[in-house]
Amino acid sequence: QVQLVESGGGLVQAGGSLRLSCSVSGRTSSTYGIGWFRQAPGKEREFVAAIRWSGGITNYADSVKGRFTMSGENARNTVYLQMNSLKPEDTAVYFCAADKDRRSTIPIRKDTYAYWGQGTQVTVSS
C-alpha cells in the first residue's frame, strides 16, 4: 500500500505563490509517478501536473503551464508543486495521487492513478 498526504494549501491573493507538498510513504518502490489534480466546487476533478520518477519527466495542464512547477525527490518520498502567479480560478482542493504502473507516457486521467491523498485547500482571492 501507498499513503499520500498533501500539505501547504492556504489562502493567497491573486498573483501570489504557494508551494504544495505531497508526502509519499509505504511501498513507494511500487510507484512510477505522481500526479496532482484539483477539484473546484461543482466541477470534475482535473489534471494539473505529473512527474515520472524515471528521468523526472513532467507534464502540465495548459491552464498552469508557465506558472506551476512540479518537482520530486530521488527517494520518491516527497513531491512539490510550486504555484506562482495564482489566479482566482486556481481555487480548488488539490490532490496528489500515485501511479503504480509503468507507462510509456505520462498519464493525465484520474482513473489511472491508484492511490490518493485527502487533499489540501487552495483559495485565491481577487
N, C-alpha and C positions, 0 to 999 in steps of 0.2 A: 504494500500500500504506500501511497504517497500523500503527504499532507502539505497544504499550501496556506500561508497566512499573509494577507496583504496589510500594509500599513502606509502611513504618510498622507492620507487624504486630509481634506480640510476645506476651509473657506478662504478664497482668494479673490482679489479684484481682477477684472479683465486686464489682460496684459501682463499679469504676474506669472509666477512659476511655482511648481510643486514637483517633488520627486517621490514617486511611489516605490515601495519595496515589496518584493514577494519572497518570503522565506519558504524554502522548499526542504522538507525533511522526509525521512523514511527511505524507501528504496529508490533514491534519486538516480542510481545507476541504471534503472529500468526506464528512464525517461530520455527522450531525444530532443525535446524542445519545450519552450514555454510560450504561451500566448497571453496577451492582455485583451480583454473585452470590456465593453461598457454597456450599461443599460440605463436609459433615461426613463422617467415615469411614463407609462403608456406606450413605450416603444420596445421593439425587439432588441435582444442583446446583439451587439455588433462588434465586429473585429476592429481592433485598434492597432496592434503590433504583435510581432512574434519573433522569436530567436531560436535558432537551432544550435545545440551545443557543439556540433561538429562544424568547426570553422567560424562560429559566431555570426553566421549569416542572419540578416534581419529583413523583415518585410513590414511595411506600414500601410495603413489605410490612406487613401488620397486626402482625406479630411485632416490628417495630422502630419502629413509629410512636411519636413522642414521645420516643424515645431516640436515634435516629440522625438526622443531618442531612447532606444532600449538597449540595455547592456546586461551582461551576465558575468558572474564569477566562474572561473575554471572549475571550481569544486562543485558546480551545479547546485549550490545551495541557496543562492540569492540572485535575483534579477531585479533590475531597476527600470523605471520608466520616468525619464526626465521630461517634464512637460513645461514648455515655455510658451510665451505669447498666448496665454489661455484666453478662451472666449466663453461667453455665457453658454453657447451651445455645446461646450465640453462638459457641462454639468451632468453628472451621472454617477451611478455606482460602478466602480471599476473592479473587475475580477481578473485574477491570474489563473491560468489553467495549464496542466501538464499533458504532453502528448507522449504516449507510451509506445508509439510505433515508428519504425524507421521509414522515412519517406524521401522521395527524390525532389519534392517541392515543399515549400513552407505552407502548412495548412492554414486557411483563414475561416473555415467553417467551424462553428462551435461544437458540432456533434462529432468532430474528430478528436476532441480533447477529452481524456478520460477522467482527469482529476481536477477539482475546482476548489478555490478558496471561497471564503464567505463574503468577500467584497469590502471595499472601502469607499466612503462617500467623498466625492469631489464636487464642490459647489463654487461656481464662478459668478461673481456679482458684476453687474454692468455699471 
